[in-house]
Amino acid sequence: MVIFIHEVYYLIFMAHRFEGDFNKLDNKRRREILPPENILREIGVKQGDFLIDFGCGIGYFTIPALDFVGDDGRVIAIDTSERMLDELKKRAGVKTNLEIIKSDKIIDVKADYILLVNVLHEVESPKEFLLVCFEHLRENGKVVVIDWQKKKTDMGPPVNHRISKEEVVDMAKKQYIENDINENFYFIEFIA
Ligand SMILES: C[S@@+](CC[C@H](N)C(=O)[O-])C[C@H]1O[C@@H](n2cnc3c(N)ncnc32)[C@H](O)[C@@H]1O
C-alpha cells in the first residue's frame, strides 16, 4: 500500500469533519436542545432577508430558514459534501429562494446572516475563515456561531477537535451577543 505525504498530513493535522449518518443531524433530541426555528427567531431573521448557511449539512437550519426569509428573501446553502447536499435537495424540494452550492468558501456576496452551526471547528483555518465571513456581511448583518462546548458531552466530536467560545471570541475581536442554549452548545452573534 502506498501512502502519500499529503494523506499523512491530512490524517495528523486536519480538522475533524462530520461524515456521519443523517440521523445525527436531525433527530428528536437535537430538535429539543437545538430547535432551529427558535434560534432563527432569536437572531431576528425576517421576510426579505438574505442568509447564508455555511456547512449546511442536510439543511437542518436551511429548510426552516426558507420560511423565515420568505419568497422575497434568499438562502444560500454551502457545503463540501455532495452526500449532504443531495440529501438537502431531497428534503427541501424545489424552492425559488434557495441556492445550493458545493464549496468550501463563502461566495462573493454580502448577506444579512451567515450561519456557522457546528462547522467552525471543522474548518481548516477557523480564524481566517471567520474574518472572511465578516467581509461578507451587509450593514447590521450578523455572523452566528453555534458550536460544541469544549468539554466532554454525551455526543459530538472529540473534545480536542472543538473550539471553545473564548477562542472564537478572541479570533473575532468583535462586538458580540452571547445567547444561552444549554450545556452542549454555545451560541454567539457577531455584529457587522
Ligand atoms: C456537523 S455538520 C453540521 C451541519 C449543519 N450546520 C447542522 O447544524 O445540521 C458539519 C457540516 O459542515 C460541512 N463542512 C465541514 N467543513 C467544511 C468546509 N470547509 N466548507 C464547507 N462545508 C464544510 C460538512 O460537510 C458537514 O456537512
The ligand as a Gaussian input file, in Angstrom:
#p B3LYP/6-31G(d) Opt

LIG

0 1
 C      -21.648000      18.704000      11.895000
 S      -22.228000      19.080000      10.310000
 C      -23.376000      20.403000      10.697000
 C      -24.370000      20.643000       9.581000
 C      -25.395000      21.770000       9.846000
 N      -24.755000      23.043000      10.008000
 C      -26.256000      21.441000      11.023000
 O      -26.142000      22.104000      12.044000
 O      -27.054000      20.498000      10.907000
 C      -20.888000      19.979000       9.559000
 C      -21.048000      20.191000       8.079000
 O      -20.052000      21.108000       7.635000
 C      -19.528000      20.669000       6.398000
 N      -18.179000      21.246000       6.280000
 C      -17.084000      20.957000       7.023000
 N      -16.044000      21.721000       6.642000
 C      -16.492000      22.492000       5.623000
 C      -15.874000      23.479000       4.806000
 N      -14.588000      23.832000       4.959000
 N      -16.616000      24.086000       3.859000
 C      -17.939000      23.731000       3.685000
 N      -18.561000      22.807000       4.427000
 C      -17.848000      22.196000       5.387000
 C      -19.566000      19.153000       6.494000
 O      -19.558000      18.568000       5.219000
 C      -20.863000      18.924000       7.234000
 O      -21.956000      18.793000       6.373000

